Amino acid sequence: MRMYSSRIALACALSLSLAACDRASEPVAEAQARPAAAAQAALTVNSQHGPLRVTEIAGGLEHPWAVALLPDGGFLVTERPGRLRRIDASGAVSAPLKGVPQVFAEGQGGLLDVVLAPDFATSRRIYLSYAEPGENGTAGTAVAIATLGADGLSGVRRIYQQQPKLEGGMHFGSRIAFDRNGHMFISQGERNDRPRAQKLDLLQGKLVRLNLDGSVPADNPFVGKPGARPEIWSYGHRNSQSLATDPRTGTVWEAEHGPRGGDEINLPQPGRNYGWPIATHGINYSGLRIPEATGETAPGVTAPHHVWTKSPALSGMAFHTGHAGSRWGDSLFLGALSDGSLIRLNLDGNRIAGEERLLKELGARIRDVRVGSKGEVYVLTDEPKGRLLRVSPPA
């Protein structure tokens, strides 16, 4: 017993986790509610503009995928195995909320994004994206709308589904963002079937634009065009897990995973082809070139707005703007999985003027990032016992 206790103590001493050591024996993602910790753990990490205070709000979340900030100071958090939880401002974690759609929880699939409807204050509606199971082990990206209640969801209705459903657990996307004109954008992956990203009669590898009720806007670029799906806004995307609307301009920004290298940011325009797999800055994981690729560019392809030759593995995106006096100014934050960092891009208009990588000290995969009303940044770590953290801007 003494040896076991020593090992636990040593593990806690070496760990970069903010979670209390006594959570080491806690079951992962237990079904019941969990009260807030007596004191929220915090530490200080470095940045270009001075020290940052990082506070753990809640822990013990099983591969959390997305966080939505509630008006009352609480949060909604999705767990990839298929659970939606409410976390209050003190860090108390609810039992899984009832009414969540069934998900395909294999590989990269599961319960994915959660966002509040633009009229959430009056409607209490939320949107969920998820990997929806089909027949014979198939699955595809889907989006549902529901009304949030005290302990669950009601009026759950699927308003989008990617067709056809395919086998495998790779490249579902998926993030949701809204523009200023009553439209919803849904990012997706090509389900690890590269040629589908270029086929306009299929929905894999496409950024989709819909009305808030799931209907197709009449001015979508492929409406009425034979052999093309009317939901499509742009195509040639590999696996997009980052999507956000710039509050300064209303422009939708999208980022996606490249293969080995070639992660990129796009500002998707209607009807444009963003290249995958015929144009890419990356190569196969085997080290060989992408068979369909003609190079980093190709005729008819729109070049990325920004590209990383070494993939940080982007997931989660949020703008930090409009906070007078903040040393972060106008910034774009992105979570990085393989790099284990929170990427801050310094913005000069749409131009990316600099890059800073934060939270490397945590040694954690950053899955999602959202910015609060006072400029504080909230991140989720993608772990079997993931955490919701608050990052306070430098003074």
C-alpha positions in Angstrom: 0.0 0.0 0.0 2.9 2.3 0.8 4.5 1.7 -2.6 1.2 2.3 -4.4 0.7 5.6 -2.5 4.3 6.7 -3.4 3.7 6.0 -7.1 0.5 8.0 -7.0 2.3 10.9 -5.3 5.1 10.8 -7.8 2.7 10.7 -10.7 0.8 13.7 -9.4 4.1 15.5 -8.8 5.3 14.9 -12.4 1.9 15.5 -14.1 1.3 18.8 -15.8 -2.4 18.4 -15.2 -4.3 21.0 -13.3 -6.6 18.4 -11.8 -6.3 17.5 -8.1 -4.3 14.3 -7.5 -7.1 12.6 -5.6 -9.1 12.4 -8.9 -6.7 9.7 -10.1 -9.0 7.0 -8.7 -12.2 8.6 -10.0 -14.0 6.6 -12.7 -13.9 8.2 -16.2 -17.0 10.1 -17.2 -19.2 8.7 -14.4 -22.9 9.0 -15.2 -23.9 10.9 -12.0 -23.5 14.6 -11.4 -20.3 15.8 -9.8 -20.1 18.8 -7.4 -17.7 21.6 -7.9 -14.3 21.3 -6.3 -13.7 23.2 -3.1 -11.3 25.5 -4.9 -10.7 25.8 -8.6 -7.0 24.9 -9.3 -4.9 27.5 -11.1 -1.4 28.0 -12.3 0.6 30.7 -14.2 2.1 30.1 -17.6 4.2 32.3 -19.9 3.3 34.3 -23.0 4.8 36.9 -25.2 2.9 39.6 -23.4 3.4 38.4 -19.8 2.1 35.7 -17.5 -1.3 34.1 -18.1 -3.5 32.7 -15.3 -5.0 29.3 -16.2 -7.8 28.1 -14.0 -9.4 24.6 -14.1 -13.2 25.0 -14.0 -14.0 21.3 -14.3 -12.3 18.0 -14.9 -13.1 14.3 -15.4 -14.7 14.8 -18.8 -14.4 11.9 -21.2 -12.8 13.3 -24.5 -14.8 16.6 -24.4 -15.2 17.9 -27.9 -17.0 21.3 -27.7 -18.0 23.9 -25.2 -20.8 26.5 -25.5 -20.9 29.5 -23.1 -24.3 30.0 -21.4 -25.6 33.5 -20.6 -25.8 32.6 -16.9 -22.0 32.0 -16.7 -22.3 28.2 -17.1 -21.4 25.9 -19.9 -22.6 23.1 -22.1 -19.9 20.5 -22.9 -20.1 17.6 -25.3 -18.3 14.3 -24.6 -17.4 12.4 -27.7 -18.9 9.0 -26.5 -22.4 10.7 -26.7 -23.0 12.7 -23.5 -24.0 16.4 -23.2 -23.3 17.9 -19.8 -24.1 21.3 -18.1 -21.3 22.8 -16.0 -22.2 25.7 -13.7 -20.0 28.7 -13.1 -18.6 27.1 -9.9 -17.5 24.0 -11.8 -20.3 21.6 -10.8 -20.8 19.0 -13.5 -24.3 17.7 -14.2 -25.3 14.2 -15.0 -25.6 13.6 -18.7 -28.6 15.5 -20.1 -31.4 13.5 -21.5 -32.6 13.5 -25.1 -29.3 13.6 -26.9 -29.4 11.8 -30.4 -27.8 8.4 -30.7 -24.2 8.8 -32.0 -21.7 6.6 -33.9 -18.9 6.7 -31.2 -16.1 5.0 -33.1 -12.8 6.5 -34.2 -13.2 10.2 -34.6 -17.0 9.9 -34.5 -19.3 10.7 -31.7 -21.1 13.8 -30.3 -19.2 16.7 -31.7 -20.1 20.4 -31.7 -22.7 22.3 -29.6 -23.6 25.9 -30.3 -26.4 28.2 -29.0 -28.9 29.4 -31.5 -28.7 33.2 -32.3 -32.0 33.6 -30.5 -31.1 31.4 -27.5 -32.0 34.0 -24.9 -35.7 33.7 -25.9 -35.9 30.3 -27.6 -33.5 28.2 -25.5 -32.6 26.3 -28.7 -29.2 24.7 -29.3 -27.6 22.9 -32.3 -25.6 19.7 -32.1 -23.4 18.1 -34.7 -22.6 14.4 -34.4 -21.7 11.3 -36.3 -25.0 9.6 -37.1 -25.1 5.8 -37.3 -26.6 4.2 -40.4 -27.1 0.6 -41.6 -24.4 -2.0 -41.6 -21.9 0.0 -39.6 -22.0 3.1 -41.7 -22.1 6.7 -40.4 -22.2 10.3 -41.6 -22.2 13.8 -40.1 -25.6 15.2 -39.0 -26.9 18.2 -37.2 -29.9 18.4 -34.9 -31.8 21.3 -33.2 -33.3 21.0 -29.7 -34.7 23.0 -26.8 -32.5 23.0 -23.7 -34.4 22.3 -20.4 -33.3 21.9 -16.8 -32.2 18.2 -17.2 -32.4 17.5 -20.9 -33.4 18.3 -24.4 -36.9 18.4 -25.9 -38.2 18.8 -29.4 -35.0 17.2 -30.9 -35.2 17.3 -34.6 -32.5 16.4 -37.2 -32.2 19.1 -39.8 -29.2 17.9 -41.8 -27.6 14.6 -42.6 -24.6 13.8 -44.8 -25.5 11.3 -47.5 -24.5 8.7 -48.4 -23.3 7.2 -45.1 -20.0 5.4 -45.3 -18.1 2.8 -43.3 -15.2 3.9 -41.1 -14.6 6.2 -38.2 -12.5 9.0 -39.8 -13.1 12.6 -40.9 -16.5 13.7 -39.8 -15.6 17.3 -39.1 -17.7 19.1 -37.7 -18.3 22.6 -36.5 -21.3 25.0 -36.8 -21.2 28.7 -37.3 -23.8 31.4 -38.1 -23.5 34.5 -40.3 -25.3 37.8 -39.9 -28.0 37.0 -42.5 -29.8 34.1 -40.9 -27.6 31.2 -42.2 -25.9 28.3 -40.6 -22.6 26.8 -41.9 -21.6 23.2 -41.2 -18.1 22.0 -41.8 -17.5 18.3 -42.6 -14.8 15.9 -43.6 -14.5 13.7 -46.7 -14.7 10.6 -44.5 -11.1 9.7 -45.5 -12.3 9.0 -49.1 -10.3 11.7 -50.9 -12.0 11.9 -54.4 -15.4 12.6 -52.8 -14.2 16.1 -51.8 -14.3 17.0 -55.5 -17.6 15.5 -56.4 -20.5 18.0 -56.3 -23.2 15.3 -56.2 -21.9 14.2 -52.7 -21.7 16.0 -49.4 -18.4 14.6 -48.1 -15.6 17.2 -48.0 -18.0 20.2 -48.3 -18.9 23.3 -46.4 -22.7 23.4 -46.2 -24.8 26.5 -45.9 -28.4 26.3 -44.7 -31.2 28.4 -43.2 -31.5 28.1 -39.5 -34.4 25.6 -39.9 -32.3 23.3 -42.1 -33.8 24.4 -45.4 -31.6 25.4 -48.4 -31.2 29.1 -49.1 -32.3 30.1 -52.6 -29.0 31.9 -53.3 -26.7 29.0 -52.6 -24.2 28.7 -55.4 -25.3 25.3 -56.7 -29.0 25.6 -56.4 -30.7 24.5 -59.7 -27.4 23.1 -61.1 -27.7 19.5 -62.4 -25.4 17.0 -60.7 -24.7 19.2 -57.7 -26.1 19.2 -54.1 -27.8 22.6 -53.4 -26.6 22.6 -49.8 -23.0 23.1 -50.8 -21.3 26.4 -50.2 -17.7 25.4 -51.0 -15.9 22.2 -51.7 -12.5 20.5 -51.8 -12.1 20.4 -48.0 -10.3 17.5 -46.2 -11.4 17.4 -42.5 -12.6 20.7 -41.1 -12.8 20.9 -37.3 -12.5 24.7 -37.1 -15.2 27.2 -38.0 -16.0 30.7 -36.7 -17.5 34.0 -37.9 -15.4 37.2 -37.7 -17.4 39.6 -35.5 -15.7 42.6 -37.2 -16.8 41.7 -40.7 -19.3 38.8 -40.6 -16.9 36.7 -42.7 -16.8 33.0 -42.0 -13.4 31.5 -41.5 -12.6 27.8 -41.8 -9.6 25.7 -40.9 -8.9 22.1 -41.7 -6.5 19.2 -41.1 -4.0 18.5 -43.9 -2.5 15.1 -44.2 1.2 15.1 -43.1 1.6 18.8 -43.4 -0.7 21.3 -45.1 -3.1 22.3 -42.3 -4.8 25.5 -43.7 -7.1 28.4 -43.1 -9.7 29.4 -45.7 -12.2 32.3 -46.0 -14.7 30.2 -48.0 -16.4 31.9 -50.9 -19.5 30.6 -52.7 -18.9 27.9 -55.2 -15.1 27.9 -54.8 -12.9 24.8 -54.9 -10.3 24.7 -52.0 -8.3 21.9 -53.6 -8.3 18.7 -51.6 -7.0 16.3 -52.8 -5.7 17.7 -56.2 -3.8 20.6 -54.5 -2.2 20.3 -51.1 0.9 21.4 -49.2 1.0 18.0 -47.4 2.0 14.4 -48.2 0.7 11.0 -47.1 1.5 9.8 -43.6 3.6 7.1 -45.3 5.9 9.8 -46.7 4.7 9.4 -50.2 2.9 12.1 -52.2 -0.9 12.3 -52.4 -1.8 10.3 -55.6 -4.3 12.8 -56.9 -2.3 15.9 -56.2 -0.8 17.9 -59.0 1.2 20.1 -56.5 0.5 22.9 -54.1 -1.8 24.6 -56.6 -4.0 23.5 -59.5 -6.2 25.2 -62.1 -9.5 26.4 -60.7 -8.4 26.0 -57.1 -8.5 28.8 -54.5 -5.2 28.9 -52.5 -5.5 28.8 -48.7 -5.5 32.0 -46.8 -2.8 30.6 -44.5 -1.0 27.3 -44.4 1.2 25.3 -42.0 3.8 23.0 -43.7 4.0 21.1 -40.4 0.6 20.2 -39.1 -0.4 21.4 -35.7 -3.7 19.5 -36.1 -6.3 22.3 -35.8 -9.5 21.9 -33.9 -11.7 24.7 -32.5 -11.5 28.3 -33.5 -12.6 31.6 -31.9 -12.0 35.3 -32.5 -10.8 37.7 -29.8 -11.8 41.2 -30.9 -13.4 44.3 -29.5 -11.7 44.2 -26.1 -10.2 47.7 -25.7 -6.9 47.7 -24.0 -6.3 44.0 -24.3 -2.7 43.1 -25.1 -4.1 40.4 -27.4 -5.8 43.0 -29.6 -7.5 41.4 -32.6 -6.6 37.7 -32.4 -7.7 34.4 -33.8 -7.3 31.4 -31.4 -7.1 27.8 -32.6 -6.8 24.6 -30.7 -3.9 22.3 -31.7 -4.1 18.6 -31.0 -0.8 17.1 -32.1 1.1 20.3 -31.2 -0.5 20.4 -27.8 -0.9 24.1 -27.8 -3.4 27.0 -28.1 -2.4 28.9 -31.2 -2.9 32.7 -31.2 -2.7 34.4 -34.5 -2.3 38.2 -34.4 -4.7 39.8 -37.0 -4.2 43.0 -39.0 -7.5 43.1 -40.8 -7.6 39.7 -42.5 -3.9 39.5 -42.6 -2.1 37.1 -40.2 0.6 39.3 -38.8 2.1 36.9 -36.2 1.8 33.6 -34.4 2.1 32.6 -30.7 1.8 29.1 -29.2 0.4 29.0 -25.7 -0.2 26.4 -23.0 2.6 24.1 -24.2 3.4 23.6 -20.5 0.2 21.6 -20.0 1.2 18.8 -22.4 -2.4 18.4 -23.5 -4.3 18.2 -26.8 -6.5 21.3 -27.1 -9.8 20.3 -28.7 -12.0 23.5 -28.5 -11.6 27.2 -27.8 -14.2 29.9 -27.1 -13.9 33.5 -26.1 -16.0 35.0 -23.3 -17.6 38.5 -23.2 -14.7 39.9 -21.1 -12.0 38.5 -23.3 -11.3 35.4 -21.3 -10.5 32.3 -23.3 -12.0 28.9 -22.5 -10.4 25.7 -23.8 -11.1 22.0 -23.6 -8.4 19.4 -23.3 -9.0 16.2 -25.3 -8.1 13.4 -22.8 -9.8 10.4 -21.2 -10.2 12.8 -18.2 -10.4 16.1 -20.0 -10.6 19.5 -18.5 -12.4 22.8 -19.1 -10.0 25.6 -18.5 -10.2 29.4 -18.3 -7.2 31.4 -19.6 -7.2 35.0 -18.4 -5.5 37.5 -20.8 -2.2 39.0 -19.8 -2.5 42.1 -17.6 
